[in-house]
C-alpha cells in the first residue's frame, strides 16, 4: 500500500490516476518497451491509453524514482524463477 499511496500523491499533482503514473513512469524509464496492461472494461482501457498523454519531466521522474527506491518490496519480482 505505501507504493499505491505514493502513486496517488503523484497522480493528484499531475491530474491523472495512479495507473497512468505507473505507465508514464515505465514509458519514461524504458522508452524501447511497450507496456501491455491488462484491462477487463472499457473505462480501464481508455485510462491506460490516455497514460501516453501523461508526461513526466526529468525532475518528476527523478522524484518518483527516489520515492520508489524508499519503498521496501517483499516477494518475488519478475519471471526469473519460472
C-alpha positions in Angstrom: 0.0 0.0 0.0 2.8 2.5 0.5 3.6 2.4 -3.2 -0.1 2.9 -4.1 -0.4 5.9 -1.7 2.8 7.4 -3.1 1.5 7.0 -6.7 -1.8 8.7 -5.6 0.1 11.7 -4.5 2.0 12.0 -7.8 -1.3 11.4 -9.7 -3.0 14.2 -7.8 -0.3 16.6 -8.8 -0.5 15.5 -12.5 -4.3 15.4 -12.6 -4.1 11.7 -13.5 -4.6 8.3 -12.0 -2.0 6.0 -10.2 -2.3 3.6 -13.1 -1.4 6.4 -15.5 1.5 7.5 -13.4 2.8 3.9 -13.3 2.6 3.6 -17.1 4.1 7.1 -17.7 7.0 6.1 -15.4 7.5 2.9 -17.4 7.4 4.8 -20.7 9.9 7.3 -19.4 12.3 4.8 -17.9 12.1 2.2 -20.7 11.5 4.1 -24.0 12.0 1.0 -26.1 9.5 -1.1 -24.1 5.8 -1.3 -24.8 3.8 -2.0 -21.7 0.8 -4.3 -22.1 -1.6 -3.5 -19.2 -4.5 -5.9 -18.6 -8.0 -4.5 -18.6 -11.4 -6.0 -18.3 -13.6 -3.0 -19.0 -13.8 -0.1 -21.4 -13.0 2.6 -18.7 -9.7 1.0 -17.7 -8.7 0.5 -21.4 -9.3 4.2 -22.0 -7.5 5.1 -18.8 -4.5 3.1 -19.8 -4.4 4.5 -23.4 -4.5 8.1 -22.1 -1.5 7.4 -19.9 0.6 8.1 -23.0 -0.5 11.8 -22.6 0.9 12.0 -19.1 4.4 13.2 -19.5 6.8 13.2 -16.6 9.6 15.8 -16.5 13.0 14.6 -15.7 12.6 16.2 -12.2 9.3 14.4 -11.7 10.8 11.1 -12.9 13.7 11.5 -10.5 11.4 12.4 -7.6 9.3 9.3 -8.4 12.3 7.1 -8.6 13.6 8.4 -5.3 10.3 7.6 -3.6 10.0 4.2 -5.2 13.5 3.3 -4.0 12.5 4.1 -0.4 9.7 1.5 -0.6 10.5 -1.9 0.6 9.1 -4.7 -1.6 8.6 -8.2 -0.4 8.3 -11.3 -2.5 9.3 -12.3 -6.0 9.5 -9.6 -8.7 9.8 -10.9 -12.2 9.7 -14.2 -14.1 13.2 -15.4 -13.4 12.0 -18.3 -11.2 9.6 -19.7 -13.7 
